[in-house]
């Protein structure tokens, strides 16, 4: 099994954020905010 690290989750949440922005998925406002904040904050780290 692959090592699950921050980059792995950053890639997943980046895809989720793009899907939300394109209207493919429509989660609650809280989830959208979490996804956006997660991606923006962790892109700075990597």
Buried (B, 14 or more C-beta within 10 A) or exposed (E): EEEEEEEEEBEBBBEBBEBBEEEEBEEEEEEBEBBBEBBEEBEEEE
